């Protein structure tokens, strides 16, 4: 058996200290992220672990999503770009799946969803995404020179146009980011996440020096913003939003550059740009422009009834996006409040 116990990192003393001494651990393994997900959406943390002589040897973080709309499921982890199995990020040990299937059967799960960078042998993932990461250096010029000409040109344009960027962790900065986030989600034909989700991020992440908000402004108006998390010496760009009317000012580029500079100056090793859908050509071009290293993220979904891994995800796309685009933001916020806990 690969795991000796199932823990709740929220109540386990010194959980984050375990992670800091565990190779491959990221912010998404932390108790802070577990608190955000559990308190925002009511998910139950079930972290399959093996601890030996005071050290974390193996870990598969998982949460139980209990929804009357999408079923009772085990997800590792909801609303998370990637969640590597520690220590080596692989699922090559078949005993891992046997353990999860046996446990999920007893709990009445409909499916098991894994968001891991490396895969199961001989199985096709349910979906594929790109991930991009940038290695950092205290030498600002060295980092800057790795960007494409177009990215450097956009940063210079934002500066020349008088756009400024600030780094903040206050609840006011979260509110301003959420305003932009609602606008961006509407443009993409999606309801925004519940505001309480971002309140929990402020409470458990930003106020505890595990993240920050970067906002870009021009003429007293906030044009763009992004939310970053960090843990150990690794950072991740989690959410970005902007006012599309001012896209020509290239505020998004300045936001990212200010974050990169801050993390480089504070001796972080790398920054991950999060996951990107394979068909999102514009976003892929943006992320590739920063001199990033690209890799694939593989998601797996095991159907407990069919007793097999299934291909393709269950999320609906198409008509509902066009409908959401036409809805006013206050109505979209209500829909987000009602639906997100079922979507993890």
N, C-alpha and C positions, 0 to 999 in steps of 0.2 A: 504494500500500500504506500503510495507516494506521500500521503499527508497523514499526520498523526492526530490533528485536531482541527476544529472549525472555530474561528475566533471572530469577535466583533472588534475591529480596530478602534472604534470610538471609545469603548470602555476598557481597552487593554492598556495597562500602564506602560509608558515608554515605547509605544508602537513606532513612532517616527524615528526614534533612536536606533531601533532595529534596522529600519530601512536605510539610514545613513551609512550603515556598515554592510549593506547588501548590494553587490554589483548589479547594475541594470535597473535599480529602483528609480522611479520618477515621481513627480507630483501626484500622478493619478493613483499611485499605491498608498498615498498618505491618508492619515486619519482626517485631515482637513477636508479632502475631497469626499471621503465617506460621509462625513457630517453633512456636507452640503446636499448630497444626493438623498440621504436618509431623511433629513429634516424638511427638504423642499417637497419631496414626492412620496414619502412614507415607505421607501424601499427598505428591505431587511438585509443588512450586511452579513454575508457568510464568506469568510476568508479562510480558504483551505490552506493550512500551513503545516510546516514541520520545523520545530525549534529544537536545536541540539546544543547543549552546553551554553545556553544564553545567547545563541546566535540563530538568526533566521536562515534556514537552509533551503526551504522551498515555499513558494507562495503562488496561489491562484486566487486573486480577489474576485468575488462574485456577489451579486445582489439578487434577491428574490423580488421580482415584479409581480404583483398580484392584481390583475386587472380583469374586470368583467368584459372589456372590449377586446383586449389582445391576449387574454389568457394568463395563466400562472406560469412564469418562466424564470429560468436562471440566466442572468446576463452578466458578462464580465467585460466591461462595466457599462451601465447605462450612460448615455450622453457623454461618452468618453472616446476620444479620437483613436486611441490604441491602449491596450492594457496587456503588457507582456507578462508571460508566466516567468517567474523567477526561479532559479538564477539565470538560465540561459535563453529564455524566451521561446522555447520550442515546445511542441506537443508530441514529440517523437515517442515519448513513453506512453504506450497505450493504456497503462494502468490509470493514467490521469483521467481519460474518458470513461473508463469502467467505473471509477469512483464517482464521477459526476452523474453518470447515467443511473447508477444504483441509488444515489442520494435523491436525484430528481424524481425517480419513480416513486419513492416513498413519500415525497412531498407533493406529488400530483402535478409535476411540471408538464406543460405542453411542449416546450422546447428548451434547448440549451444554446445560448449565443456566446461566442468567444470572439474577442477583438484582439487578436494576437498577430504580431508581425511575421512569425514563422508558422509553418503549417503542419497539418497532419499528413503523414505519408499516404499517397495513393488516393487522396480526396481533393475534390475541387472546391474552392471556397465559395460561399454564397455570394460574396461581393468583394470587389477589389478597389482600393483607393491608393493614391499617391501620398507619400509623406516627404517633407523636405526639412533638412536641418543644416544649420550654418555653424561652422566651427568659429569660435571667437578668439580674439587676441587683444591684449591691452594696447597693442599698436594700432591706433585708429586708422592710420593710412593704409596699413596692410589689409584690414577688413574692407575698407572703402574701395580699394583697388580691385577687389574680387568681384564687385558688382558689374553688371553689364553697362555699356555706355548709356543705354536708354534709362536705366534706373538712376544712374548718377545725374543724368540730365533732368529727370523729374524731381529729384531732391533739390537741385539748384534752382529749378523753376519755382518750387514752393517757397524757398527762402527769398528769392528775388521778388516774388509777388507779395511778400510781407506776412506769410503764414508763420505762425509760431506754435510751438508744441510744449506742453507741460506734463509733468509726471505727478500723479496724485494717488492717494489711497482713501480719500474721504468718501462719505456717503453721497455728498453732492456730486462728485465726479462720476459715481455709479449712476445716479439719476440722469445726468447729462448723457452718459453713454447709452443708457436704456432708451432715451428719447430717440437717439440716432438708430439704435438697434431696431426699434419698432418700424422706422421708416425703411430700413434695409430689408427686413423680413417681408414687409408688404411688397416691395419691389420684386422679391423672389417668389412671391405667391405663397408665403408661409405665415402662420400666426407667430407672434413673438413668444418667447419663454415667459412664464409668470414672473412678475416683478419680485415676488418673494424669493425666487431662485437667486436673483442678483443680490438681494438683501442678505441671504445666507452666505453668498460669496464674500460680501463685505465683512460679515461677522466672523467667519471662520478662516478666511484666506487673506484678504487685503489688510485687515486690522491686525493681523498676526505676522506681518512682514513675509508673506508667502506669495505676493502678487502685487500688481499695480495697474493703474489705468493711465493711458497716454491719450491726451486730447489735443487736437490741432484747431487753432482758431484764426479768424481773419476779420478785422473790423468789428470785434466784439461778438462775433457769431461763431459757435462751435461747428466745424465742418466735418470732422472725422474723429474717430476714436478707436482704441483697441484695448483689450484686456489681456494681460499676461499673468501667468502663474510661474512660480519657480520653487525648486526644492533641491537641496544639496548644491551642486554646481551646474544644474541643468534648468533651462527655462523653456517655456512653451507659449506660443502665441495662440490663444484659445478663441477669442471672439473679436471680430472687426466690424465696424459699421461706419456709414458716412452719409452725408447729404448729397445726393447725386447731382443736384443743381450746380454744385461747386466742384465737380470732378476735374474741371480744367485747371484748377489750382494745385492739383497733385498733393493734397493734404495727406492722403494715405501713405504716400512715400515718406513724407517727413515724420509721420507717426512711427513708422517702422524703423527709420534711421535713428530716431531719438531713443527708442527702446534698445536697439542693437548697441548703441554707444554706451548706454547705461549699464547693460549687462556685461559688456566687454570691460568697462572701467572697474566694475565690481568683481572681476575675476571669475565670471561664469565661464564654463567650458564650451557650451554650445546653446543654441536656441533652436527649438523645433517650430516649424511653421504650421503644424497641425495637419490634418488630413484634407485631401482634395479629391473630389469625384473625377474619374478619368475623363469625362466629357466636358469638364469645366475649363475650356481652353484659355479663357481670359485670366482666370485665377491662377492657372498653371503657369502662364507666361509671367505673371506678377511675381510668383514665388521663385521661379527659376532665375529671375533677374538679379537675385541677391547672392549669387555664387553658392547656392545651396547644393547639397548632396541629395539625390533623389532615391527613394526606395518604395517598394510596394507594401501596403498593409492588407492582410488577408483576414476577412471576417468569415466565421463558420457558424452555421446553424444546424443543429441536430434535432430532427423531428422525433419526439419520444413515441408517437403513435406508429410512425412508419419505420422507426428504428434504423434511421439512416440519415446521413448528411444531405441537406437539400440545397439546390442551386437557386440563386436569385433571392432577393429579400422580399419581404411582405408589404413594404410600404407602397402606398398608392401614389402615382405620379400622373400628371397630365391635366385633366379637366379641373380638379379642385384647385390647382395653382392659379389658373385663370380666374376662378371665382374669388379666391382670396385677394388677388391683386385689385379687385374692384370694391372690396369691402373697406369701410372706414377703420382707422386704427383702433378706436375704442372698442368696436365690435371684434376685431382680431384679437385684442387683448383678452376679452372674455373667452373667446374660443381657446386661446392658449392656456388660460387658467383651467379650463375644463379638460383639455385633451392631453397635455404634456405628460402627466403622470402615467398615462397609458402607453406612451410611445417609447419609453426608455429602451 
